[in-house]
Amino acid sequence: MANRRSITRAFLWLAVLVGGPLLGAKLFDLLVLAGAWSAHPPASLAMMPYGKAWPVDTGVFFIPFSAAMMIAGFGALAAGWRTPWRYRWMLCLPSIGILLLLILTVVAFWPMNAALYHHGIHSPKDTITDAQSIVMAKQWVALDWLRILGATAAFVAPLRALTLPWPQNDAPKDPPVVRALLVLVLGGIAAFIVWFVSNI
């Protein structure tokens, strides 16, 4: 039990140390960068941080930090899986939270980023009108507040878990059906991560 506790706490510390800068950068991205390019579309779309005018893409920061957060989250969850649910739910938030945020990014933000960027630079790939760009920019900002809330939960939950005493009792072993479902879920998560990395 001592080894599991030490490993879990190490992963929780990693989640806190990565989650703090990740949350801060996400706030900066929304309030400063997105605040600029979404201010008066379509003219302001020229300030989107992509293309030759921006030597560093924001993904260069967010992707490694998100990957580290997933490793920390799933590491803590795996090491602390036998803890009671009153404690284990705090181990679920960083891993599942970041995973859901990555899925939201792929499903909603990647298509909007591409559409807004192409419209802003008057690309041949442009598929939206000026009016649609205004609506889409507002939707982007509104949805990004969900990412802020998710990043906050993924940072606060491991911090809270670190301040609580380690549970003295183990949870009962999961039945075979639950373990089989966990294997399927972990396989699906691994497949999504491989797909995500290959499409960056």
N, C-alpha and C positions, 0 to 999 in steps of 0.2 A: 504493500500500500504506500510505503514511503517513496518508492521509486515512481509510482504513478503520480503521486502528489507533486514531486519535484519536476517531473516532465511536464505535467499539466501546467504548473505555475510558470515554467520557463516559456511555454508557448503563449500563455496569457500575457506575460511581460512583453514578448515579441509583438503580440497583437496591440498592446497599449502603445508601445514605442513606434509602431508603424501607423497605427490608427490615428494618433494625434496629428502628425504631419499630413496624413491623407485627408482628414477632415478639414484642417486649415487650408490646404491647397484647394480643396473642393469649394470652400467658401470664397476664396480669392477668385477662382475660376468663374463662379456664378456672379458674384457681386461686381467684379472688376472687368474681366474679359468679356463674359456674356453680357454684362451691363452695358459695355461699349458697343458690341456688334449688334445687339438687339434693340438699341435705343430708338433708331429711326430707320427701320428697313423700308425699302431695299438698299438705300444709300449706305447705311452703316454696316451692311453685311461685308463690305470690303475689309473690315477690321477683324474678320474671323481669323483665328490663329492657325491658318493652314497655308500651304503653298510656298512659293519661292520667297515671299516677303518675310516669312517667319522661319529662321534657320533651325529652330527647335520646336517640334510638335509637342503639344501638351501630353500626348500619350506616352512620350518618352519618360515622363514622371509617373503618370497614373498607372500605367500597365505594370511596371515592376513592383510598385507599392501595393497594388491590388493583388498581385500574385503572392507577395509576401504575407499579406493579410489573410489570404485563403489558406496558405500553408500553416500560418499560426492558428487560425480558427479551427481548421480540420484536425491539426495536430492536438490542440487542447481538447477538442471533442472526442477524438479517438482515445487519448490517454485517460480522460476523465469520464469515459462512457459509463462506468459502473457506479458513478456517484448518483445519489437520489435526484429525482426530477426537480426538487426545490433548488438544487444547485446546478444541475445539468442544463437547465434551460438557458442559463447565462453562457454556457459553452456553445450552445447552438447558434446564438445570435451572430457572432462574428463570421462564422463559416457560411451559414445559410444566408445571412444578410448580404454579404459581399457577393455570393453566387447569384442571388436574385437581382442585385444591382448590375452585375455583368450581363445577365440575360436581358434586363431592361435596356441596357446600353446598346446591345446588339439589335434588339427588336425595334426599339423606338428611336434612339439617338443616332445610330449610324445612318439610317435612311434620311433623317432630318438634316444631319450635318452635311451629307452629300448634296441634298436638294438645295439647301440654303447657300452652301459654298458655290455651287455651280451657277446659281442665280446671281450671287453677288459679283462674280467675275465675268458674267455674260458668256458662260461656256456653251458650246454646242450641245452639251449634255443637260442643259437647263430644261426642267420639265414643269416649272411652276410660274405663276403670274406674280406681279407685284403684290396684289391683294392677298394671295395665298402665302407669300413670304411673310407678310405682317402677322397673319394668324399663326403661322408655323413658328415664328420666333417667340410669340407669346406662349404657345404650347410648350416649346422647348424650355423656357424659363420656369413655367409652372411644374413641369415634370422633373426638372432638375432639383426642385425643392424636395422631391421624394428621395433623390439620391443623397441630399444633405441629411434628411431624417434617418435614412438607412446607415449612412456613415457615422452619424452620431450614436445610434444604437450599437453599432459594431465596435465603437470605441468605449462607450460607457459600460457595456455589459462585462467585458473582461476586467475593466478597472474595478467594478463592483465585486466581481468574483474574487479578485485578489485581496480585497479588504475583509472578506468573510472567512471564518475558520473552515478548515477542510472538514468535510463530513466524516464522521466516525464510522458510519454504517454504509456498506455497499448495497446497491439496488439489487433485487433478484435478477438472476440470469434471464436474458430474453429467450422466449420460446423459439424453436427452429424456424417457424414461419417469419417471425420478425427479423431473425438473422439473415434469412434468405432475401427478404425485402431490402435490408440494409446493403447487402452485396449488390443487388440490382441498382439501387439508388447510387451507390458509390461508383459503379461501372458507368452509369449515365453521366454522373458529374465528371468523371475522368474523360469520357468521350467529348463532352462539351468543352472542357478545358483544352484538349488537343485541337478541337475544331477552332476554338477562339484564337489560340496562339497561331495556328496556321493561316488565319485570315487577317492577321494584323498587318 
